Amino acid sequence: MTNRCQKVAIALGVAALALAGCSSGSTSDSGKIDVGVLVITMFDPENQVWLKNEQLPTTVDVPGAFKPVRCNADKLCVAETGQGKANAATTMMAILNSDKFDFSHAYFLTAGIAGTPPEQGTLGGAALARWVVDFDLGNHLEPAEAPGVPFGYRPVEDYNTDAYQLDTALVDKAFGWAQDVKLADSPEAIAERALYPGQAGRTPQVMKCDTMTGDDFYSGKPLSDTAGYIMNLRTKGAGTYCTTQMEDNATATALKAHGYLNRYLSLRTMSNFDQPYPGQSVVDHLDKTSGGFQVALDNQYTLGKALAEQLLKNPPVNS
């Protein structure tokens, strides 16, 4: 808080700070907002559940960012990047380069929804990623025209952004914290699960597995299997594909450029399966709102909030 804001607070009371144009966020000695955790959402439904449930009175406009960043005095900030890798990279670089924030001791938490292959996850479930892998980079060939190329995919080269292994100790600690959080379920998710072989009776759980980033929102068993193949190639067999989303490699790239990758967690809750159920067309699958959409939104907030609180109260030893 600046000297001017201190004087305003004394004269008018703390409630008048917003009207006086003052920030109620925690500030560092430099006058910047001291960020303990930056929660990264990607589109309005993900962002709105945080704005609805959290008091985030400080609004920070960042040139080049998709939306303003919202913060509170507890050092929690929430950003919305926009969907896709271009939006995510642009917004994250704008925020990280801004002179309005102090990220010296900050942790970064993607809290969003994702698709999942039905042999791995289930609707409403959550995954903390160990690996973040790019689906798009390389050669994608029509499999029928390239029968000698498995899944029609060639990695070609190392692009420096194709695969990131996140900090193992941080992921493990977050996974331990997550065991104390009960995830919600819903009748809609239960009904949709029952349409998929092997899904009946499953309930939302927290997993440690790996996430695939692609601007192409794909649907279908062959593309799901391709994603699993790419995950295996890019991680040299260490990764297990369990969520698909559109931003996390871009976010990780921006964080790495600023030296923050070891403070990054990618949390994705499972809003839909990455393929139709037997007898459903891929077009209908894409056009129909999944029964897991709302419960995944709720769970990304519930679990994301719990992880953010732990990171604020008990930050791991990471520089």
C-alpha positions as CSV (number, residue, x, y, z in Angstrom):
1,M,0.0,0.0,0.0
2,T,1.4,3.4,-1.0
3,N,1.6,6.4,1.4
4,R,-1.3,8.0,-0.4
5,C,-3.4,4.9,0.1
6,Q,-2.4,4.8,3.8
7,K,-3.7,8.3,4.2
8,V,-6.9,7.5,2.3
9,A,-7.4,4.5,4.5
10,I,-7.1,6.5,7.7
11,A,-9.4,9.3,6.4
12,L,-12.1,7.2,4.8
13,G,-11.7,3.6,6.1
14,V,-10.4,0.5,4.4
15,A,-13.7,0.0,2.5
16,A,-13.1,3.2,0.5
17,L,-9.7,2.0,-0.9
18,A,-11.2,0.6,-4.1
19,L,-13.1,3.8,-4.8
20,A,-9.9,5.8,-4.2
21,G,-8.1,3.6,-6.9
22,C,-5.9,1.8,-4.4
23,S,-4.9,-1.8,-4.3
24,S,-5.9,-4.1,-1.5
25,G,-3.4,-6.8,-2.6
26,S,-0.3,-7.6,-0.6
27,T,2.6,-5.6,-1.9
28,S,6.4,-6.2,-1.7
29,D,9.0,-3.7,-0.7
30,S,9.3,-2.8,-4.4
31,G,5.6,-1.7,-4.4
32,K,4.7,-4.6,-6.7
33,I,2.0,-7.1,-5.8
34,D,3.6,-9.9,-3.9
35,V,2.3,-13.1,-5.5
36,G,2.3,-16.4,-3.5
37,V,0.3,-18.5,-6.0
38,L,-0.9,-17.6,-9.5
39,V,-3.8,-19.7,-10.5
40,I,-4.0,-20.1,-14.3
41,T,-7.3,-20.7,-15.9
42,M,-8.0,-20.8,-19.6
43,F,-11.6,-19.8,-20.4
44,D,-14.5,-18.1,-18.7
45,P,-16.2,-21.1,-17.0
46,E,-12.9,-22.1,-15.3
47,N,-12.2,-18.5,-14.3
48,Q,-15.7,-17.7,-13.1
49,V,-15.8,-20.4,-10.5
50,W,-12.8,-18.8,-8.8
51,L,-14.2,-15.3,-9.1
52,K,-17.5,-16.6,-7.6
53,N,-15.9,-18.3,-4.6
54,E,-12.9,-16.1,-3.8
55,Q,-12.6,-12.5,-2.7
56,L,-10.2,-11.0,-5.2
57,P,-10.7,-7.3,-4.9
58,T,-7.6,-6.2,-6.7
59,T,-7.9,-6.0,-10.5
60,V,-4.7,-5.6,-12.4
61,D,-4.8,-4.7,-16.1
62,V,-1.8,-6.2,-17.9
63,P,-1.1,-5.0,-21.5
64,G,-1.0,-8.0,-23.8
65,A,-2.9,-10.3,-21.4
66,F,-6.2,-11.9,-22.4
67,K,-8.0,-10.7,-19.2
68,P,-7.1,-8.7,-16.1
69,V,-5.4,-10.5,-13.2
70,R,-7.4,-10.6,-9.9
71,C,-5.6,-10.8,-6.6
72,N,-6.2,-10.5,-2.8
73,A,-4.2,-9.7,0.3
74,D,-3.5,-13.4,0.9
75,K,-1.1,-13.4,-2.1
76,L,-3.5,-15.4,-4.3
77,C,-3.9,-14.2,-7.8
78,V,-6.1,-15.7,-10.6
79,A,-5.4,-15.2,-14.3
80,E,-7.3,-16.2,-17.5
81,T,-5.1,-16.9,-20.5
82,G,-7.6,-17.5,-23.3
83,Q,-7.8,-20.9,-25.0
84,G,-5.1,-22.4,-27.2
85,K,-1.3,-22.2,-27.1
86,A,-1.0,-18.8,-28.8
87,N,-3.3,-17.1,-26.3
88,A,-1.7,-18.9,-23.3
89,A,1.9,-18.1,-24.3
90,T,1.0,-14.4,-25.1
91,T,-0.8,-13.9,-21.8
92,M,1.7,-15.7,-19.6
93,M,4.6,-13.8,-21.1
94,A,2.7,-10.5,-20.6
95,I,2.0,-11.3,-17.0
96,L,5.4,-12.6,-16.2
97,N,7.1,-9.6,-17.8
98,S,4.8,-7.1,-16.0
99,D,6.3,-4.7,-13.5
100,K,3.1,-4.9,-11.5
101,F,4.0,-8.2,-9.9
102,D,6.7,-9.8,-7.7
103,F,7.0,-13.5,-8.6
104,S,10.2,-14.0,-6.6
105,H,8.6,-16.6,-4.3
106,A,5.5,-17.5,-6.4
107,Y,4.1,-20.9,-7.3
108,F,2.1,-21.4,-10.5
109,L,-1.0,-23.7,-10.7
110,T,-2.9,-24.4,-13.9
111,A,-6.5,-25.2,-12.7
112,G,-8.6,-26.3,-15.7
113,I,-10.6,-29.0,-17.3
114,A,-9.6,-31.6,-19.8
115,G,-10.5,-34.7,-21.8
116,T,-9.4,-38.2,-20.8
117,P,-9.2,-41.5,-22.5
118,P,-11.8,-43.8,-20.8
119,E,-9.2,-46.5,-20.2
120,Q,-7.3,-44.1,-17.9
121,G,-9.5,-41.5,-16.2
122,T,-13.1,-40.9,-15.4
123,L,-15.5,-37.9,-15.5
124,G,-14.9,-35.6,-12.5
125,G,-11.5,-37.1,-11.8
126,A,-8.3,-35.1,-11.4
127,A,-4.8,-35.5,-12.7
128,L,-1.6,-33.8,-11.6
129,A,0.8,-34.0,-14.5
130,R,4.3,-35.3,-14.3
131,W,4.9,-34.6,-18.0
132,V,3.5,-31.9,-20.2
133,V,3.7,-33.0,-23.9
134,D,2.9,-31.3,-27.2
135,F,0.6,-33.2,-29.6
136,D,1.1,-31.0,-32.6
137,L,4.8,-30.7,-33.2
138,G,6.2,-33.1,-35.8
139,N,4.7,-34.7,-38.9
140,H,1.1,-35.9,-38.8
141,L,0.5,-38.1,-41.8
142,E,-2.6,-39.9,-43.1
143,P,-2.0,-43.4,-41.7
144,A,-3.5,-45.1,-44.7
145,E,-1.0,-43.3,-46.9
146,A,2.0,-44.0,-44.6
147,P,1.5,-47.6,-43.5
148,G,5.1,-47.9,-42.3
149,V,4.8,-44.9,-39.9
150,P,3.1,-45.9,-36.6
151,F,-0.1,-43.9,-36.1
152,G,1.0,-41.7,-39.0
153,Y,3.3,-39.7,-36.6
154,R,7.0,-38.8,-36.9
155,P,8.5,-36.6,-34.1
156,V,11.1,-35.2,-36.6
157,E,13.2,-33.3,-34.0
158,D,13.4,-31.9,-30.5
159,Y,11.7,-28.5,-30.6
160,N,12.7,-27.6,-27.0
161,T,9.0,-27.2,-26.2
162,D,7.7,-30.6,-27.0
163,A,8.0,-32.2,-23.6
164,Y,8.5,-30.8,-20.1
165,Q,9.0,-33.0,-17.0
166,L,7.7,-31.1,-14.0
167,D,9.4,-31.0,-10.7
168,T,9.0,-34.5,-9.2
169,A,9.2,-33.4,-5.6
170,L,6.6,-30.6,-6.0
171,V,4.2,-32.9,-7.9
172,D,4.6,-35.6,-5.2
173,K,3.9,-33.1,-2.4
174,A,0.8,-31.8,-4.2
175,F,-0.4,-35.3,-4.8
176,G,0.0,-36.0,-1.0
177,W,-2.0,-32.9,-0.2
178,A,-4.7,-33.9,-2.6
179,Q,-5.5,-37.1,-0.8
180,D,-7.3,-35.1,1.9
181,V,-9.7,-33.6,-0.7
182,K,-13.0,-35.3,-1.5
183,L,-14.0,-34.8,-5.1
184,A,-17.6,-34.3,-6.1
185,D,-19.6,-36.5,-8.4
186,S,-22.9,-35.9,-10.2
187,P,-25.9,-37.9,-11.6
188,E,-25.0,-36.6,-15.1
189,A,-21.4,-37.8,-14.8
190,I,-22.6,-41.2,-13.5
191,A,-25.1,-41.6,-16.4
192,E,-22.5,-40.7,-19.0
193,R,-19.9,-43.0,-17.5
194,A,-22.3,-45.9,-17.8
195,L,-22.2,-45.6,-21.6
196,Y,-18.5,-46.5,-21.7
197,P,-17.2,-50.0,-21.2
198,G,-15.4,-50.4,-17.9
199,Q,-16.6,-47.1,-16.6
200,A,-19.7,-48.1,-14.6
201,G,-19.1,-47.7,-10.9
202,R,-16.0,-45.6,-11.2
203,T,-15.8,-42.5,-9.0
204,P,-13.6,-39.3,-9.2
205,Q,-10.2,-39.8,-7.8
206,V,-6.9,-37.9,-8.0
207,M,-4.2,-39.4,-10.2
208,K,-0.6,-38.7,-11.1
209,C,-0.2,-39.1,-14.9
210,D,0.5,-36.9,-17.9
211,T,-1.1,-34.3,-20.1
212,M,-1.2,-33.8,-23.8
213,T,-1.4,-30.2,-25.2
214,G,-2.9,-29.7,-28.7
215,D,-4.6,-26.8,-30.5
216,D,-6.6,-29.5,-32.3
217,F,-9.6,-30.6,-30.2
218,Y,-9.7,-34.2,-31.3
219,S,-12.2,-36.9,-30.8
220,G,-12.0,-40.6,-31.6
221,K,-10.2,-43.8,-30.5
222,P,-7.5,-43.6,-33.3
223,L,-6.5,-40.0,-32.2
224,S,-6.6,-41.0,-28.6
225,D,-4.2,-43.8,-29.3
226,T,-2.0,-41.4,-31.3
227,A,-1.8,-39.2,-28.3
228,G,-0.7,-42.1,-26.2
229,Y,1.9,-43.0,-28.8
230,I,3.3,-39.4,-28.9
231,M,3.4,-39.3,-25.1
232,N,5.4,-42.5,-25.0
233,L,7.8,-41.3,-27.7
234,R,8.4,-37.8,-26.2
235,T,8.9,-39.0,-22.7
236,K,11.0,-42.1,-23.7
237,G,8.4,-44.4,-22.1
238,A,8.1,-42.5,-18.8
239,G,4.8,-40.8,-19.4
240,T,1.2,-42.1,-19.3
241,Y,-1.3,-40.1,-21.3
242,C,-4.4,-39.4,-19.2
243,T,-5.6,-35.8,-20.0
244,T,-5.8,-33.7,-23.1
245,Q,-6.0,-29.9,-23.2
246,M,-4.9,-26.9,-25.3
247,E,-2.5,-24.7,-23.3
248,D,0.0,-26.3,-20.8
249,N,3.0,-26.5,-23.1
250,A,2.7,-22.8,-23.8
251,T,2.4,-22.0,-20.1
252,A,5.3,-24.2,-19.3
253,T,7.4,-22.6,-22.0
254,A,6.8,-19.1,-20.6
255,L,7.5,-20.2,-17.1
256,K,10.8,-21.9,-18.2
257,A,11.9,-18.7,-20.0
258,H,11.6,-16.9,-16.6
259,G,13.2,-19.6,-14.5
260,Y,10.0,-20.7,-12.8
261,L,9.3,-24.1,-14.3
262,N,10.3,-25.9,-11.1
263,R,7.4,-24.1,-9.3
264,Y,4.7,-25.2,-11.7
265,L,1.8,-27.6,-11.2
266,S,-0.6,-28.6,-13.9
267,L,-3.9,-29.7,-12.5
268,R,-6.6,-30.9,-14.9
269,T,-10.0,-32.3,-14.0
270,M,-11.7,-34.6,-16.5
271,S,-14.8,-33.1,-18.1
272,N,-15.2,-35.4,-21.0
273,F,-13.9,-38.5,-22.7
274,D,-11.7,-38.1,-25.7
275,Q,-13.8,-40.4,-27.8
276,P,-17.5,-41.3,-28.3
277,Y,-19.1,-44.2,-26.5
278,P,-20.0,-47.2,-28.7
279,G,-22.6,-46.3,-31.2
280,Q,-22.1,-42.5,-30.9
281,S,-20.6,-40.5,-33.7
282,V,-17.6,-38.3,-33.2
283,V,-19.6,-35.2,-34.4
284,D,-22.3,-35.9,-31.8
285,H,-19.6,-36.5,-29.2
286,L,-18.1,-33.1,-29.9
287,D,-21.4,-31.2,-30.2
288,K,-23.0,-32.6,-27.0
289,T,-22.1,-31.1,-23.7
290,S,-20.5,-33.8,-21.5
291,G,-22.2,-34.9,-18.3
292,G,-18.9,-34.3,-16.6
293,F,-18.5,-30.6,-17.5
294,Q,-20.0,-29.0,-14.4
295,V,-18.5,-31.5,-11.9
296,A,-15.1,-31.1,-13.5
297,L,-15.4,-27.3,-13.1
298,D,-16.4,-27.7,-9.5
299,N,-13.6,-30.1,-8.8
300,Q,-10.9,-28.0,-10.4
301,Y,-11.8,-25.3,-8.0
302,T,-12.1,-27.5,-4.9
303,L,-8.8,-29.2,-5.4
304,G,-7.1,-26.2,-6.9
305,K,-8.1,-24.1,-3.8
306,A,-6.8,-26.8,-1.5
307,L,-3.5,-26.9,-3.3
308,A,-3.2,-23.1,-3.4
309,E,-3.8,-22.9,0.3
310,Q,-1.1,-25.4,1.0
311,L,1.4,-23.7,-1.3
312,L,0.7,-20.4,0.5
313,K,0.9,-21.9,4.0
314,N,3.6,-24.5,3.5
315,P,5.6,-23.5,0.4
316,P,8.1,-26.3,-0.6
317,V,11.8,-25.4,-0.6
318,N,12.2,-24.2,-4.2
319,S,14.2,-21.2,-5.3
